[in-house]
Amino acid sequence: MSLRIQNDHARFKDIVRGRIKQNLKSYIKKGELIGKQGKDTITIPVPRIDLPHFRFGDKSQGGVGQGQGQPGDPVDGDPQDGDGSGKAGQEAGEHGLDVDLTLDELADMLGQELQLPRIEPKGSELVTQRIKYTGVNTVGPESLKHFKRTYKQALRRQIAAGSYDPKNPVIVPIREDRRYRTWRIEQKPQANAVIIYMMDVSGSMGDEQKEIVRIESFWLDAWLRRNYGGLQSRYIIHDAAAKEVDKDTFFHTRESGGTMISSAYRLCADIIEADYPVESWNIYPFHFSDGDNWSIDDTRTCIGLLRDRVLPAANQFSYGQVESPYGSGQFIKDLGEQLGKHQKVVLSEIKDKDGIYGSIKDFLGGGR
């Protein structure tokens, strides 16, 4: 019986996950998963799961329930207390369900739905060390004394010796009672990656445009974390000047100045050169803008910075242009003309939230 219940539960979980995959594009568009993110899991509201129920045939077919009698008559041999005056509902109820999935499970669903190739990390793997406690011993440093085990050992000894007094339960450990944790150092190789997010925060980038960037960056993070043992995120905002900020500031700052995109690319290159050796790190710069830039001269500077400093270090440079009623949209055209054929450059136009799904495929579909 237990095995049967486990099989039924596993089948139900498969049904739920199938429903989530079926509606994944809708979840991505709405962005509701981001607000339901816990430390290690995401709570996903599944709108309806059909529960098992009886289905009645047409009245003319005979069978069970087709005998003599009128509605409200008591069943023979089973008297009813009620008067049978209530009306039954005609519509099926909606059964909501919240399902917790890990970020890895969600990333795998994204990869399956978009047919994303696994990323092959470049460079050598970094080796991290961690201490793992493996057991208990009678000798060791005082800093690793296991107080609970020491107390239990002293209690056993006093009970066995007949010196334990329940009315005066004083436990005094001696040297032979002491217990210590044992440990070893584990070497854990992992491929590390960094995402450097850059975003135009000038007045033409409104709340809707920033929400698109926020949703897309959540899914980019999820997939890259699935492929790398360690992932860092850095955030750069820019108008006429660029600065590094924290995540909350990145998504909620709005300025009113002009736009010089080269300031962001220069700061990005400085961060890479200072903190992320190319031979050890997988580097992913992402830039989001509405396509306005101060001048064609600054655009030329951007091309030079990308070609000479950013692209040689990066696994891939991704530019997402979010459509805005105030932006010219020219920058993606200039990038396409100058760097569109470069194997490390991916360009994507995001007209609205419906475009996020395709843009994720654009950015991650190369497997770099």
Secondary structure, DSSP 4 states (H G I P E B T S, - for coil): -HHHHHHHHHHHHHHHHHHHHHTHHHHHHHTTTGGGB-SSEEEEEE---PPP------GGG-STT-SS--TTPPBTTB--SS---PPPP-SPPP--EEEEEEHHHHHHHHHHHHTPPPP---SPPEEEEEEEEEEEES---GGGB-HHHHHHHHHHHHHHHT---TTS------GGG--EEEEEEEEEEE-EEEEEEEEE-STTS-HHHHHHHHHHHHHHHHHHHHH-SEEEEEEEEESSSEEEE-HHHHHH----S---HHHHHHHHHHHHHHH--TTTEEEEEEEEE-S--S-HHHHHHHHHHIIIIITTT-S-EEEEEE--TT----HHHHHHHHHTT-TTEEEEEE-SGGGHHHHHHHHHTT--
